[in-house]
Amino acid sequence: MYRLLIVDDEEIITDGLYEVFRNYMPEQLDVYKAYSGTEALQWMKRTRIDIILSDIAMPGMNGIELIEQVHSYWPKCKVVFLTGHSNFDYTYQAMQMDGVKYILKTEGYDKVIEVMDEMILKIQHQTEQIKLVEKSREQINAYQFMEQSEYLRHMLQKRLDNPFNLQEILEEFKSFNIKLNPSKKIFLVHGRITYPKGSTYTMKNEIQTFVRKKWNDYMSGILLSMEIVDRYSDLIWFIQDTEMRGNPSSEHVPTYIEGTLELLQQECIDSLDVVLSFIISSNFCSWLDVPEQYEQLRQIQQMKINNNVPTILRDNQETKRSSINYDYSSINYKLEIMLAHAEANRKQAFLQELNLLIDTERTNGNIYEMKETYYRIGLLLYSYINQRGWQHVITQHELLLDLDEHISIEEGFDFLREVAKQLFDYNQKDDRDRATHVIETICQYIQQHLSEDLSLVKLAEIHYFNPSYLSHFFKQEKGINLSEYIERCRIKKAKELLERRDLRIKDVCVAVGYVSAHSFTRFFKKVTGKTPKEYRDSLYIH
């Protein structure tokens, strides 16, 4: 879904264009409006904008000045200048700007729509060009990339016995020819792929390759980055800003990355039917703090509403970061891997690790070690149940910590497997219930805040969705578009308020979220066939 921002200081023009384009292609175009250059920049800071349709001659910040700042936030944003001025100086300046279209307001809505179609085609064409470029791009040396990845994986682990120091990092980066700058701060992104059921190793590798290529397409020339696959099969990106003109400022990097990740998520859904979920840092950190920052992002994955929803979350700077000391002895390492699979709801991978661990202990034949393994796995499952409050749904979970209640240790291991399967089955149901609850919460919020901002961006910010997916997910749950649901709520509320004769129609207009009475009248008549006044009069005709 593309985002269009309409900017004009004349409200009637802004509102009119907003109504036209909001209904033009609701499945492809998410439309926003601003009445000044300053307000437009606030939108730019909040979310990705793909196309901006702006007046040139505005008080305060004019269109030319606005666009110069727009490209510092979203360098690939398309620009259309719409103005009633045929002033040569404005026209000349607009024509000198790369990729900018200039049309007169007198040319009418048809011309504006024609140009908008052209801009959308340009964006699509650029995407196709990127695909062609990626086919001809030279492949990185596989052996060097493997060494670099292994070293960066090594950096993610906190070493209490021999912590990293800056001089060591400088030397290792030079040795491995890593393109990132060890003297500059780093920004981390944690990505998790929900692979289709039954995916083979080759299929997973192809999906990871697709994600990496798309990431590089979007970030090339804007931000400097490297990615690896961690020991839990999740993707980790190390990101630094560049010195190139037009790249996002450090403060804007989280917002820029979030907006770009939405595009990446949508491409993965459209092309592969694969869901990506991301946790991103709030700020840059030093390389020495990378292990702690990485562990913070990894733990936040547990906050996700649903593994099948492509969420984008930021870490909370106020959250106390845990200092976890890792013991990499065999059984602890395997238990950590199993916990990661449990958190990611990877049922088959968890059961595979469980069976391998049990088979290993069975082969060793040491009864004491087998008992210890039983209790360690039992404690892992028991803690997982307690954290989620599932004691009432997992059958006889208390036996996880009482091996003596089983006839044999083999029966005990079978019980562990059965509990693990129950956990994953219930987790799937619980995810669905929580997702439904979130949609109902959004519906209640809409009904209670009809006079306020109900844009996709606002609703996404409040409920921790990324805007591009919220509309799709809402329709999946409710069977109608989010915008259609909001309109229904507004019409219902407007009808209720119009029954009160003590309220002016202007008051009703504001109460259901319309700044312009003209826009409200047109909207109401389009849905009901009557103007608000005609509707009110009809209520009192006997």
Backbone torsions as a table, in degrees:
resi	resn	phi	psi	omega
1	MET	NA	131.7	179.3
2	TYR	-93.7	153.4	179.8
3	ARG	-114.1	128.0	179.2
4	LEU	-112.5	130.6	175.6
5	LEU	-115.1	122.6	179.4
6	ILE	-101.9	127.2	-176.0
7	VAL	-128.0	120.2	176.9
8	ASP	-161.7	137.8	180.0
9	ASP	-77.5	-11.4	175.7
10	GLU	-90.7	109.2	-172.4
11	GLU	-59.5	-39.7	-176.4
12	ILE	-64.1	-34.5	178.0
13	ILE	-72.8	-46.5	179.9
14	THR	-59.4	-48.5	-178.4
15	ASP	-65.1	-38.4	179.2
16	GLY	-64.0	-46.8	178.2
17	LEU	-64.7	-37.6	178.9
18	TYR	-59.5	-45.5	179.9
19	GLU	-65.2	-40.2	-179.3
20	VAL	-61.7	-50.4	-173.3
21	PHE	-81.2	-24.7	177.2
22	ARG	-64.8	-31.4	-179.4
23	ASN	-99.4	-2.2	-173.8
24	TYR	-72.3	-52.9	177.7
25	MET	-147.6	72.6	-173.5
26	PRO	-58.7	-24.2	-179.6
27	GLU	-79.9	-18.1	-175.9
28	GLN	-116.2	-24.5	-171.8
29	LEU	-122.3	118.9	176.0
30	ASP	-100.7	118.0	-167.2
31	VAL	-109.4	137.1	176.8
32	TYR	-132.1	163.3	-178.4
33	LYS	-140.0	153.6	177.1
34	ALA	-146.5	147.0	-176.9
35	TYR	-102.6	8.1	177.3
36	SER	-161.0	164.2	177.1
37	GLY	-63.7	-37.8	179.9
38	THR	-63.4	-43.7	178.1
39	GLU	-65.4	-36.3	178.1
40	ALA	-62.6	-40.0	179.3
41	LEU	-64.7	-32.4	176.6
42	GLN	-62.4	-39.9	175.2
43	TRP	-63.4	-40.5	-179.3
44	MET	-61.2	-34.5	-179.7
45	LYS	-75.2	-26.2	-176.1
46	ARG	-83.9	-37.1	-171.6
47	THR	-155.9	164.5	178.1
48	ARG	-67.5	134.9	173.5
49	ILE	-119.5	129.0	-177.7
50	ASP	-94.5	-36.0	-179.3
51	ILE	-136.7	136.8	174.7
52	ILE	-122.4	128.0	179.3
53	LEU	-110.3	106.0	-168.7
54	SER	-130.7	143.2	168.5
55	ASP	-68.7	154.6	177.6
56	ILE	-91.5	-53.1	-174.7
57	ALA	-87.4	94.9	177.6
58	MET	-126.9	148.8	177.3
59	PRO	-66.5	152.1	-178.1
60	GLY	77.5	-107.6	178.5
61	MET	-93.3	116.3	179.2
62	ASN	-81.1	175.1	-175.1
63	GLY	-61.1	-39.3	179.9
64	ILE	-62.3	-46.4	179.7
65	GLU	-65.1	-37.1	178.6
66	LEU	-61.2	-48.6	-175.5
67	ILE	-64.7	-33.5	177.8
68	GLU	-60.0	-34.6	178.2
69	GLN	-83.3	-32.4	-179.9
70	VAL	-55.7	-45.1	-175.4
71	HIS	-70.6	-14.3	173.9
72	SER	-77.7	-20.9	177.3
73	TYR	-93.5	-49.5	-177.2
74	TRP	-132.0	86.9	-173.1
75	PRO	-57.2	-26.9	-176.3
76	LYS	-94.1	6.3	-179.0
77	CYS	-65.9	131.4	177.4
78	LYS	-83.8	146.3	-174.6
79	VAL	-125.9	131.7	172.6
80	VAL	-125.0	120.1	175.6
81	PHE	-90.7	124.2	179.5
82	LEU	-120.1	114.7	-174.5
83	THR	-148.0	155.5	175.4
84	GLY	-90.7	-0.9	-177.3
85	HIS	-94.7	130.6	174.6
86	SER	-104.6	18.4	178.8
87	ASN	-54.3	128.8	-173.9
88	PHE	-62.1	-39.7	-177.0
89	ASP	-61.6	-44.6	177.6
90	TYR	-61.9	-47.4	-178.5
91	THR	-59.2	-44.8	-178.1
92	TYR	-62.8	-45.7	179.5
93	GLN	-61.4	-41.6	-179.8
94	ALA	-63.6	-41.6	-177.7
95	MET	-69.1	-23.4	-180.0
96	GLN	-78.8	-16.3	-178.0
97	MET	-82.9	131.4	-175.3
98	ASP	-65.6	129.6	174.4
99	GLY	73.7	17.5	-177.9
100	VAL	-102.9	135.7	177.7
101	LYS	-104.5	144.8	-176.4
102	TYR	-129.8	120.7	176.2
103	ILE	-136.7	156.0	179.9
104	LEU	-90.9	146.1	178.2
105	LYS	-61.4	-28.5	-178.2
106	THR	-68.0	-12.4	-179.3
107	GLU	-77.2	-11.9	171.7
108	GLY	86.4	171.6	-176.7
109	TYR	-62.2	-38.2	-177.5
110	ASP	-59.0	-41.0	179.6
111	LYS	-67.6	-41.1	179.4
112	VAL	-62.0	-43.6	179.0
113	ILE	-64.2	-39.9	178.7
114	GLU	-60.7	-44.5	179.7
115	VAL	-67.1	-37.1	179.3
116	MET	-64.4	-42.0	175.9
117	ASP	-58.9	-39.9	-179.9
118	GLU	-63.6	-41.4	179.9
119	MET	-65.9	-41.2	178.1
120	ILE	-62.8	-41.0	176.8
121	LEU	-63.0	-37.1	178.7
122	LYS	-63.7	-43.2	178.4
123	ILE	-61.1	-44.6	179.5
124	GLN	-64.2	-39.0	179.6
125	HIS	-65.4	-41.1	178.1
126	GLN	-61.6	-38.4	177.0
127	THR	-61.3	-41.5	178.3
128	GLU	-65.3	-38.5	178.7
129	GLN	-63.7	-39.1	178.0
130	ILE	-60.0	-39.7	179.3
131	LYS	-63.3	-38.5	178.8
132	LEU	-68.6	-39.2	-179.6
133	VAL	-64.6	-40.1	-176.9
134	GLU	-64.0	-28.4	179.1
135	LYS	-68.9	-31.2	-176.7
136	SER	-97.1	-3.9	-178.3
137	ARG	-67.5	137.7	179.6
138	GLU	-65.7	138.8	-179.9
139	GLN	-79.8	137.5	178.2
140	ILE	-66.5	147.4	179.6
141	ASN	-58.9	119.1	-171.4
142	ALA	-61.5	-42.3	-176.7
143	TYR	-67.0	-42.9	179.8
144	GLN	-65.0	-40.5	179.0
145	PHE	-63.1	-39.5	179.1
146	MET	-63.2	-42.0	178.9
147	GLU	-65.7	-44.2	179.0
148	GLN	-60.5	-45.4	-179.7
149	SER	-61.9	-42.4	-179.1
150	GLU	-63.8	-38.6	179.8
151	TYR	-68.7	-42.8	179.5
152	LEU	-65.8	-35.7	174.1
153	ARG	-61.2	-40.7	179.0
154	HIS	-61.4	-36.2	-177.8
155	MET	-70.0	-22.6	-178.4
156	LEU	-70.8	-18.4	-175.5
157	GLN	-93.6	129.9	179.5
158	LYS	-76.9	126.0	-177.6
159	ARG	-112.9	106.6	-178.4
160	LEU	-75.6	-31.7	-176.6
161	ASP	-75.7	-32.8	-176.6
162	ASN	-147.2	73.3	-174.9
163	PRO	-64.8	158.3	178.9
164	PHE	-66.5	153.1	169.0
165	ASN	-133.7	158.3	-171.7
166	LEU	-61.6	-39.4	-178.7
167	GLN	-63.7	-40.4	177.4
168	GLU	-61.1	-44.0	-179.1
169	ILE	-63.1	-43.0	178.9
170	LEU	-57.6	-45.3	-178.2
171	GLU	-67.9	-42.0	-178.5
172	GLU	-68.0	-39.7	178.6
173	PHE	-61.0	-41.7	178.8
174	LYS	-66.2	-40.2	-179.0
175	SER	-64.5	-42.2	-177.4
176	PHE	-91.2	0.8	178.9
177	ASN	58.0	41.7	178.5
178	ILE	-78.5	129.2	-171.6
179	LYS	-76.2	-13.5	178.5
180	LEU	-74.5	156.4	-177.2
181	ASN	-97.4	112.9	-177.6
182	PRO	-69.6	-11.8	179.7
183	SER	-89.0	-11.6	-179.6
184	LYS	-105.9	154.5	179.6
185	LYS	-68.0	161.5	-172.1
186	ILE	-124.3	152.3	178.7
187	PHE	-123.0	133.0	-175.2
188	LEU	-110.8	143.1	171.3
189	VAL	-128.3	130.7	179.4
190	HIS	-108.6	118.7	-178.7
191	GLY	-116.7	136.2	178.1
192	ARG	-123.7	130.2	-179.9
193	ILE	-101.0	129.6	171.9
194	THR	-93.6	99.9	-174.7
195	TYR	-74.6	147.6	175.6
196	PRO	-58.9	146.5	-179.7
197	LYS	-57.3	134.8	178.1
198	GLY	83.2	11.5	-179.0
199	SER	-65.0	133.6	176.4
200	THR	-84.2	172.5	178.1
201	TYR	-59.9	-42.1	-179.5
202	THR	-63.2	-43.2	179.6
203	MET	-62.3	-43.0	179.3
204	LYS	-63.7	-39.5	179.6
205	ASN	-64.9	-39.6	178.6
206	GLU	-65.3	-38.1	178.4
207	ILE	-65.9	-44.5	178.6
208	GLN	-61.0	-40.6	179.1
209	THR	-63.7	-41.9	178.0
210	PHE	-60.1	-45.9	-178.9
211	VAL	-62.4	-43.6	-180.0
212	ARG	-61.8	-44.0	-178.5
213	LYS	-64.6	-42.6	179.6
214	LYS	-64.7	-40.7	177.0
215	TRP	-58.2	-48.3	-178.8
216	ASN	-63.1	-35.0	177.6
217	ASP	-61.5	-44.0	-176.7
218	TYR	-75.0	-33.9	-172.7
219	MET	-96.6	-13.7	-176.2
220	SER	-56.1	124.1	178.7
221	GLY	82.0	-9.6	-178.9
222	ILE	-104.3	-52.4	178.0
223	LEU	-133.3	151.6	177.7
224	LEU	-94.4	129.8	-176.3
225	SER	-150.3	157.2	169.5
226	MET	-137.9	147.6	-179.7
227	GLU	-126.2	152.6	175.7
228	ILE	-139.1	168.8	170.2
229	VAL	-106.8	122.7	-177.6
230	ASP	-80.7	-177.1	-174.1
231	ARG	-73.8	-5.6	175.9
232	TYR	-102.2	11.0	-179.6
233	SER	69.4	20.9	174.5
234	ASP	-96.4	157.2	179.8
235	LEU	-93.8	134.6	178.3
236	ILE	-124.7	127.2	176.4
237	TRP	-108.7	133.7	173.0
238	PHE	-103.5	122.6	-170.2
239	ILE	-128.2	138.5	172.4
240	GLN	-133.3	151.9	174.8
241	ASP	-78.3	160.6	-178.3
242	THR	-110.4	174.3	178.8
243	GLU	-94.5	6.3	-176.0
244	MET	-72.4	146.9	178.9
245	ARG	-66.5	134.5	176.5
246	GLY	94.3	-4.2	178.6
247	ASN	-77.4	154.8	-177.6
248	PRO	-62.4	146.4	173.8
249	SER	-69.0	161.1	-177.2
250	SER	-57.3	-37.7	-179.1
251	GLU	-67.4	-28.9	-175.6
252	HIS	-91.1	-8.9	-175.5
253	VAL	-56.4	-47.1	179.1
254	PRO	-57.4	-42.7	179.8
255	THR	-67.5	-41.1	179.4
256	TYR	-62.4	-45.5	-179.6
257	ILE	-63.6	-42.6	-179.4
258	GLU	-60.1	-45.0	178.9
259	GLY	-64.0	-38.0	-179.9
260	THR	-71.7	-36.4	178.6
261	LEU	-63.8	-30.8	176.2
262	GLU	-59.8	-43.0	178.8
263	LEU	-63.8	-41.3	179.0
264	LEU	-63.2	-43.4	177.4
265	GLN	-59.4	-45.2	-177.0
266	GLN	-65.4	-39.1	178.1
267	GLU	-62.9	-39.7	-179.6
268	CYS	-67.5	-37.0	177.1
269	ILE	-68.1	-46.5	-177.0
270	ASP	-67.6	-41.8	-173.2
271	SER	-88.8	-36.2	-172.4
272	LEU	-121.5	-8.7	-173.1
273	ASP	55.9	42.9	-177.9
274	VAL	-119.6	137.4	-178.4
275	VAL	-97.3	131.9	174.7
276	LEU	-114.2	137.1	173.8
277	SER	-124.0	139.0	-175.4
278	PHE	-125.5	144.1	166.9
279	ILE	-119.7	125.5	-177.4
280	ILE	-119.7	151.3	177.7
281	SER	-67.3	155.6	173.3
282	SER	-84.6	-29.2	-177.3
283	ASN	-147.8	171.9	174.4
284	PHE	-74.2	153.3	176.1
285	CYS	-135.4	165.5	177.3
286	SER	-75.9	160.0	179.3
287	TRP	-62.9	-31.1	179.9
288	LEU	-67.6	-22.1	-179.7
289	ASP	-96.4	3.8	-177.3
290	VAL	-57.5	-46.3	-178.9
291	PRO	-57.6	-42.9	-178.7
292	GLU	-67.8	-42.4	179.6
293	GLN	-64.1	-41.0	179.0
294	TYR	-61.7	-44.8	-178.7
295	GLU	-65.2	-35.5	176.6
296	GLN	-61.4	-46.4	-180.0
297	LEU	-64.7	-40.9	-178.0
298	ARG	-63.2	-39.0	-178.1
299	GLN	-69.8	-31.2	-178.5
300	ILE	-67.1	-19.2	176.6
301	GLN	-55.4	-26.5	-180.0
302	GLN	-68.7	-17.0	-177.6
303	MET	-81.3	-7.7	-175.2
304	LYS	-61.0	143.5	179.1
305	ILE	-72.1	-42.6	-171.6
306	ASN	-156.5	129.5	180.0
307	ASN	-65.1	-17.4	-179.7
308	ASN	-96.4	10.3	177.4
309	VAL	-113.4	124.8	-177.2
310	PRO	-76.2	77.4	-178.2
311	THR	-80.0	158.4	170.5
312	ILE	-130.6	113.8	180.0
313	LEU	-116.8	151.4	172.9
314	ARG	-107.5	149.0	175.7
315	ASP	-71.3	152.8	-179.1
316	ASN	-95.1	117.1	-177.8
317	GLN	-62.6	-25.8	-178.0
318	GLU	-80.6	-14.6	-179.0
319	THR	-67.0	133.0	177.5
320	LYS	-70.3	122.8	-176.0
321	ARG	-81.3	129.3	-176.0
322	SER	-78.4	146.5	176.6
323	SER	-107.5	95.5	-175.5
324	ILE	-96.5	125.6	178.0
325	ASN	-95.5	124.1	-174.8
326	TYR	-97.0	134.4	172.2
327	ASP	-108.0	114.8	-172.8
328	TYR	-94.2	21.6	172.7
329	SER	-64.6	161.6	-167.8
330	SER	-53.0	-55.5	-173.4
331	ILE	-69.0	-38.0	178.7
332	ASN	-64.4	-39.7	179.5
333	TYR	-62.6	-44.3	-179.3
334	LYS	-66.5	-38.4	177.8
335	LEU	-64.4	-36.6	177.8
336	GLU	-64.9	-40.2	177.1
337	ILE	-63.5	-43.3	179.4
338	MET	-62.5	-41.1	178.5
339	LEU	-62.1	-40.4	177.7
340	ALA	-61.8	-41.8	177.7
341	HIS	-64.7	-37.8	179.0
342	ALA	-64.6	-45.2	-179.8
343	GLU	-61.9	-34.9	-178.9
344	ALA	-88.9	1.7	179.6
345	ASN	60.8	37.7	178.0
346	ARG	-94.8	89.0	-171.8
347	LYS	-62.5	-54.7	-175.1
348	GLN	-62.2	-40.3	179.9
349	ALA	-65.2	-39.8	178.5
350	PHE	-63.3	-48.8	-178.0
351	LEU	-64.3	-33.6	178.1
352	GLN	-65.1	-45.6	178.4
353	GLU	-64.6	-39.2	178.9
354	LEU	-60.7	-47.4	-179.5
355	ASN	-64.6	-38.8	178.7
356	LEU	-63.5	-41.9	-180.0
357	LEU	-65.6	-43.4	179.0
358	ILE	-64.4	-44.7	-180.0
359	ASP	-61.5	-37.6	179.9
360	THR	-64.1	-45.3	-179.6
361	GLU	-67.3	-37.0	178.8
362	ARG	-63.8	-39.3	179.6
363	THR	-66.5	-39.4	179.5
364	ASN	-63.5	-35.6	174.9
365	GLY	75.5	8.8	179.8
366	ASN	-88.5	111.0	-173.0
367	ILE	-62.6	-34.4	-179.3
368	TYR	-69.9	-40.5	177.7
369	GLU	-68.6	-34.0	177.7
370	MET	-65.2	-40.2	177.7
371	LYS	-64.0	-43.2	179.6
372	GLU	-61.3	-42.0	178.7
373	THR	-62.3	-42.0	178.4
374	TYR	-57.9	-48.8	-175.8
375	TYR	-68.6	-33.7	178.3
376	ARG	-66.9	-44.6	177.6
377	ILE	-66.2	-41.9	179.2
378	GLY	-60.3	-41.0	179.1
379	LEU	-65.8	-38.9	177.5
380	LEU	-60.0	-47.0	-179.7
381	LEU	-68.3	-39.3	-179.5
382	TYR	-62.7	-44.1	179.1
383	SER	-64.8	-39.9	179.2
384	TYR	-61.2	-41.7	178.9
385	ILE	-65.3	-44.6	-178.5
386	ASN	-64.1	-41.3	-178.8
387	GLN	-60.4	-31.5	-177.1
388	ARG	-100.6	-1.6	178.4
389	GLY	66.7	37.8	-175.4
390	TRP	-101.4	18.8	-176.3
391	GLN	-58.0	-30.3	-175.4
392	HIS	-82.2	-9.2	-175.6
393	VAL	-113.9	-16.6	-179.4
394	ILE	-96.5	117.3	-173.8
395	THR	-60.9	125.2	174.4
396	GLN	50.4	42.6	-177.5
397	HIS	-62.0	-24.9	-179.0
398	GLU	-63.6	-21.9	179.1
399	LEU	-71.2	-10.7	177.8
400	LEU	-60.0	-28.4	-177.9
401	LEU	-109.0	22.4	-179.3
402	ASP	-142.5	82.7	-178.4
403	LEU	-64.1	-29.3	-176.9
404	ASP	-64.4	-19.5	179.0
405	GLU	-75.3	-10.8	178.5
406	HIS	-97.2	145.5	-178.1
407	ILE	-62.0	-38.5	-179.0
408	SER	-145.5	167.1	178.1
409	ILE	-68.7	-29.3	176.5
410	GLU	-63.9	-41.7	176.9
411	GLU	-64.5	-35.7	177.4
412	GLY	-61.9	-43.7	178.4
413	PHE	-64.8	-39.1	176.8
414	ASP	-60.7	-38.4	179.3
415	PHE	-64.5	-40.0	177.5
416	LEU	-59.5	-43.4	179.5
417	ARG	-62.4	-43.7	-178.0
418	GLU	-63.8	-42.2	178.7
419	VAL	-64.2	-41.8	179.7
420	ALA	-59.7	-42.8	178.9
421	LYS	-63.9	-41.0	177.1
422	GLN	-60.3	-41.4	-179.7
423	LEU	-59.1	-48.4	-177.4
424	PHE	-67.8	-38.5	179.3
425	ASP	-64.7	-43.0	-179.3
426	TYR	-71.0	-34.7	179.5
427	ASN	-59.7	-38.8	179.1
428	GLN	-64.1	-43.2	178.3
429	LYS	-67.2	-40.5	-178.9
430	ASP	-65.2	-39.2	176.8
431	ASP	-58.0	-44.1	-179.1
432	ARG	-64.9	-42.8	179.1
433	ASP	-62.6	-42.2	-179.8
434	ARG	-66.5	-38.0	178.5
435	ALA	-63.0	-43.3	178.0
436	THR	-62.4	-40.2	179.3
437	HIS	-62.2	-40.6	-180.0
438	VAL	-63.2	-42.9	178.9
439	ILE	-62.6	-40.7	177.5
440	GLU	-64.6	-36.5	176.9
441	THR	-63.8	-41.0	177.6
442	ILE	-62.6	-42.7	178.9
443	CYS	-60.2	-43.9	179.3
444	GLN	-64.4	-39.9	178.8
445	TYR	-62.0	-43.9	179.4
446	ILE	-60.0	-47.6	-178.1
447	GLN	-61.6	-32.2	-176.0
448	GLN	-91.2	-8.1	-175.5
449	HIS	-133.5	39.7	-176.9
450	LEU	-63.1	-25.0	-178.6
451	SER	-84.9	-2.5	-175.0
452	GLU	-108.4	-177.9	178.8
453	ASP	-66.9	118.1	177.9
454	LEU	-119.1	32.6	178.4
455	SER	-68.8	161.1	176.7
456	LEU	-56.8	-41.3	-178.3
457	VAL	-62.5	-45.2	-179.8
458	LYS	-63.2	-47.6	-179.4
459	LEU	-63.8	-36.4	179.2
460	ALA	-67.6	-40.8	179.3
461	GLU	-61.8	-39.8	-176.4
462	ILE	-72.8	-37.6	-171.5
463	HIS	-110.1	12.2	171.9
464	TYR	62.4	37.9	168.9
465	PHE	-106.7	160.3	166.1
466	ASN	-87.5	138.9	-171.0
467	PRO	-56.2	-38.9	-175.9
468	SER	-61.7	-32.2	-175.9
469	TYR	-92.5	-21.8	-174.7
470	LEU	-57.8	-45.0	-179.1
471	SER	-61.3	-43.5	-180.0
472	HIS	-64.5	-44.6	-177.7
473	PHE	-67.0	-38.7	179.1
474	PHE	-62.3	-45.0	-179.6
475	LYS	-64.9	-36.3	178.7
476	GLN	-61.9	-38.6	-177.6
477	GLU	-82.3	-41.4	-171.5
478	LYS	-102.6	-16.5	178.9
479	GLY	85.4	-0.3	176.6
480	ILE	-136.6	161.3	177.5
481	ASN	-67.0	149.8	177.3
482	LEU	-58.8	-44.0	-179.6
483	SER	-62.5	-36.7	178.9
484	GLU	-67.5	-38.7	178.7
485	TYR	-63.7	-43.4	179.2
486	ILE	-61.5	-42.7	178.4
487	GLU	-61.5	-41.5	179.1
488	ARG	-62.1	-42.4	179.0
489	CYS	-64.1	-39.9	-179.3
490	ARG	-67.5	-41.3	178.6
491	ILE	-64.6	-44.4	-179.7
492	LYS	-60.7	-45.9	-180.0
493	LYS	-65.8	-41.0	-179.9
494	ALA	-61.4	-42.5	179.1
495	LYS	-62.5	-41.0	179.7
496	GLU	-63.5	-42.1	-177.8
497	LEU	-72.1	-32.7	179.6
498	LEU	-67.7	-19.2	176.6
499	GLU	-70.5	-18.9	178.7
500	ARG	-90.0	111.3	-175.6
501	ARG	-73.4	-14.8	178.8
502	ASP	-77.7	-10.6	-179.7
503	LEU	-97.2	134.1	174.3
504	ARG	-75.7	154.1	178.4
505	ILE	-60.7	-33.8	177.8
506	LYS	-62.5	-37.9	178.5
507	ASP	-66.0	-39.7	177.4
508	VAL	-63.2	-42.8	179.3
509	CYS	-54.1	-50.2	-178.3
510	VAL	-67.3	-37.9	-177.0
511	ALA	-64.0	-26.7	179.8
512	VAL	-104.9	15.1	168.4
513	GLY	95.5	18.2	178.8
514	TYR	-109.9	124.9	177.8
515	VAL	-78.2	-39.2	-177.3
516	SER	-97.9	126.3	177.1
517	ALA	-63.9	-33.9	179.2
518	HIS	-62.4	-45.1	179.8
519	SER	-64.9	-40.3	179.3
520	PHE	-63.1	-44.8	179.6
521	THR	-60.6	-43.9	-179.8
522	ARG	-65.0	-42.8	178.7
523	PHE	-62.3	-46.7	-176.9
524	PHE	-64.3	-42.1	-178.9
525	LYS	-69.2	-34.9	179.2
526	LYS	-61.6	-38.0	-176.5
527	VAL	-84.3	-41.6	-172.5
528	THR	-102.2	-16.4	-176.3
529	GLY	84.2	1.1	179.9
530	LYS	-134.4	152.4	171.4
531	THR	-73.8	162.5	177.6
532	PRO	-55.7	-39.5	179.5
533	LYS	-65.9	-43.2	179.5
534	GLU	-63.6	-38.7	179.5
535	TYR	-64.8	-46.3	-179.8
536	ARG	-62.2	-43.0	-179.9
537	ASP	-62.4	-35.6	-177.8
538	SER	-67.8	-23.2	-179.7
539	LEU	-70.4	-22.9	-173.8
540	TYR	-114.4	15.4	174.6
541	ILE	-87.7	122.4	-178.0
542	HIS	-100.7	NA	NA
